[in-house]
Amino acid sequence: MSSSRHVFFLIAAACLAMILVALYMQHGMGLTPCYLCIVQRVFVISTGVIALLAFVHNPGILGIRIYGALTALSAMAGSGFSIRQLWLQSLPEDQVPACGPPADYLLDSFSLSESLPLLLRGDGNCAKVEWSLFGVSIAGWVLMAFAVLALSALWQLWRPRRAGP
């Protein structure tokens, strides 16, 4: 059986792979991320950083459980934004919210407290499906990845295994 340290390493590596794929899709394929895509990236990064800290720290059983809970919470929060985007994508065209200004304009023109609610809610840009694989949009794939990450982290609550000194 793998130690919890190895599981946390795999979670961090999966998060790194997800961010690299997202950057390739943005810069290599020319897909522009919407507000909710950016928020999901933040949660992928936070999930990966927490898991990486657990890997480096190599804590005892209590620490493994704490890191597992924090990693799972981060992944579950990110999945909430994936679900929101999938809901927006499922709306009939006449119910899709209007498209807003680009995120960089919002952040440059307004304070973070004014622009954050708009970023977290999403807009019409988040309802567009620009790419899919096997009929599943990017948000759907990210939701599946968050589910695997959260389940892997939750497993650490029930099966913590110390790697050794």
N, C-alpha and C positions, 0 to 999 in steps of 0.2 A: 504494500500500500504506500502511496505517496504521502509525504509529510505535508502539513498545511503550508509550510514554506514553499514547496514546489507548486502547490495549487495557487497560492498568491502570485507566484512568478508567472504562471500560465495566464492568470487573469490580467496581469499588467501587460504581458506580451500581446494578448488578444486586443486589449485597448489600444496599444501602440499600432497594431495592424489595422484596426478600424480607422484610426486617425490618418494613417498613411493612405488608405483607400479613399477616405474622404478628400484628402488633399489632391490625390491623383484625379478624382472625379471633378474637383473644382478647377485645377490648373491644367491637367492633361486633357480632360474631356470637355472643358469649358462650361460645366454646370455651375450656376450661381446658387450658393446656399441661401435659403430663406431664413427668416428669424428663428423658426423652430428648429431648423437644421443646426444653426449656430448654438442654440441652447443645448441641443442634444450632444453636440461636440463637447461642450463644457462639462456635461455629466460623464461622457466617456473619459475625458481627461481626468476628472476628479476620481472616478472609479479606479482608473489605472494608477493614479498617484497614491491613493490609499493602499491599494494592493502592493505597490512597489515599496511603500514604507513598511508594510507588514513583512515583506520578503527580506528587506535589509535589516529590520529590527530583530527578526527571529524571536518573537516574544514567547512567553510561557502560555499555558492553556487559557488563562483569563485574557491575556492580550490577544491571542488568536481569536477568541470569541468577540472581543471588542472590535478588532479590525474586520472580522467577518461581518459583524452587524453594520459597521460604517460603510463597508464596501457594498453590501446588499442594499442599504438605504440609498446610496448614491445611484446605483443601477436602477432601483425601483423608481426613484424620482425622474431619472432620464426616461424610463419607459412611459411615465405619465405624459411627457411631452411628445413621445412617439405616438401614443394613443390619440392625443389631441390632433396631431397632424393627420393621422389616418382618418379621424372623424371629419376634419376639414376636407380631405380628399374625397370623402364619400358623399358630401353634400351635393344636392342638385345645383346646377349652374346658377339658378336665380337666387339661391340662398347663400352663396359664397360671399364672404365679406369683401369689401373693396380692398384693392392693393394699396399699400402704404409706401412711403419713401424708403430708400435703401437704409440699412442699419447704420452704415457709417455716417449718413446725413443726420439720422436721429441722434446718434451719440455726439456728433459735433455741434448740433444746434440746440439740444435740450440737455438738461441735467440727467444724470443716471436715474434718479427717482421718477422723472417724468417719462423717460423713454423705456425703462424696464418693463412696466406693465404692457406696453405695446409689443415689445419683443417676446414676452412670455405668452401672450394671447395668440400671436400669429395673425396673418392677414390673408388676402386672396392669393398672394404669391405662394403661400404654404399649401394651398389647395391644388396647385399644379403638379401633375406627375410628369417629371421631365425624363425619368429613366425607370425602367423596371426589368426584373429578371424573373422569368417563369410567372409573369403576371403579378408579381409582388413589387411594390414601390420601395424606394430606399427606406422610407419610414418603417415599412413592414419588416424589412431585413434588420434594421437597427433595433426594432422592438424584440425580434427573436434573439438578437445578440444580447440585449439587456437582460432578457429572461434567463439565458444561459449563464451570464455573469452573475446575476442575483442568486440563482440556484446554487452555483458553485460557491459563492460567498456564504450563503445560508448553511451549506453543508459543513462549513467550518464551525458553526455553532453546535452542531450535533456530533461531529466527528473530528474534534481538534487533535492533531498529531504533531507532537514536537519533533523538530528535525534533529535536535541534538545541540550540543554546546557551540 
